[in-house]
Amino acid sequence: MQAERYVPDTFTIAGDHPCLPGHFPGRPVVPGVVLLEQVLARIGAGHGPLRLPRVKFARPLLPGEPARIELDGAAPRWRFRVLRGDELLASGEVRADGLA
């Protein structure tokens, strides 16, 4: 397995994102599934079905805050970290099903 090169990528979830109403009223927090969607988008669809056997959420991300995704690895397995500055928000592993 040869590691692919990924440039750390920054993203922001806007305060009017459709995932935010009700999550949570009065103090919106970006749902973890939205963070994971950002991670999977950076890996891309060309690897077939992807699964997340290991994910840990460490801190919440608030709307409008910039976050950075760091990816390491190559198909069929990647490790990721989502950070706000140097603060870890989430980390885990992504695997491509059907690729050994």
C-alpha positions in Angstrom: 0.0 0.0 0.0 1.5 3.3 -1.1 0.3 6.3 0.8 -1.6 8.9 -1.2 -0.8 12.6 -0.7 -3.6 14.6 0.7 -3.3 18.3 1.3 -5.0 19.3 4.6 -8.3 20.9 3.6 -10.3 23.5 5.5 -14.1 23.8 5.6 -16.8 25.8 7.4 -20.4 24.8 8.0 -22.5 27.9 7.6 -25.1 28.9 10.2 -27.9 28.4 7.8 -27.0 24.8 6.9 -30.1 22.6 6.8 -28.7 20.2 9.4 -28.7 22.8 12.2 -32.3 23.5 13.1 -33.1 21.4 16.1 -29.5 20.4 16.7 -29.6 22.0 19.3 -32.1 24.8 19.8 -30.5 27.9 21.1 -26.9 26.5 20.8 -26.5 24.9 17.4 -23.8 22.3 17.0 -22.6 20.7 13.7 -23.7 17.0 13.8 -21.0 14.5 13.7 -22.4 12.9 10.5 -21.8 16.2 8.7 -18.1 16.1 9.8 -17.9 12.5 8.5 -19.5 13.5 5.2 -16.7 16.1 4.7 -14.1 13.4 5.4 -15.7 10.9 2.9 -16.0 13.7 0.2 -12.2 14.2 0.4 -11.5 10.5 -0.1 -13.8 10.4 -3.2 -16.3 8.1 -4.7 -13.9 6.1 -6.9 -13.1 3.6 -4.1 -16.6 1.9 -4.0 -18.6 1.6 -0.8 -16.8 3.1 2.3 -17.3 2.3 5.9 -16.1 3.8 9.2 -15.1 1.0 11.6 -13.6 3.4 14.1 -14.7 7.0 14.9 -14.1 9.1 18.0 -15.7 12.5 18.5 -13.6 14.6 20.9 -15.1 18.1 20.8 -18.1 19.8 19.0 -17.8 22.1 16.0 -20.0 25.2 16.0 -21.5 26.7 12.9 -19.1 29.2 11.2 -16.0 27.8 12.8 -13.3 26.7 10.4 -12.1 23.1 10.7 -9.4 21.2 8.9 -9.3 17.6 7.7 -6.0 15.6 7.7 -6.0 12.3 5.8 -3.3 9.7 5.8 -3.1 6.4 3.9 -4.3 4.9 0.7 -7.0 2.5 -0.5 -8.3 0.4 1.1 -7.6 2.2 4.4 -7.2 5.8 5.6 -6.9 7.5 8.9 -8.4 10.9 9.4 -8.4 13.8 11.9 -10.7 16.8 12.0 -9.2 19.7 13.8 -10.1 23.3 14.8 -6.7 24.9 14.9 -4.6 22.4 17.0 -7.7 21.1 18.8 -8.9 17.6 17.9 -12.6 17.4 17.0 -12.8 13.9 15.6 -10.6 11.1 14.4 -11.0 7.6 13.0 -10.5 5.2 10.2 -12.2 4.8 6.8 -12.1 1.5 4.9 -13.1 0.7 1.3 -15.3 -2.5 1.3 -14.2 -5.1 -1.2 -10.6 -3.9 -1.5 -8.1 -6.0 0.4 
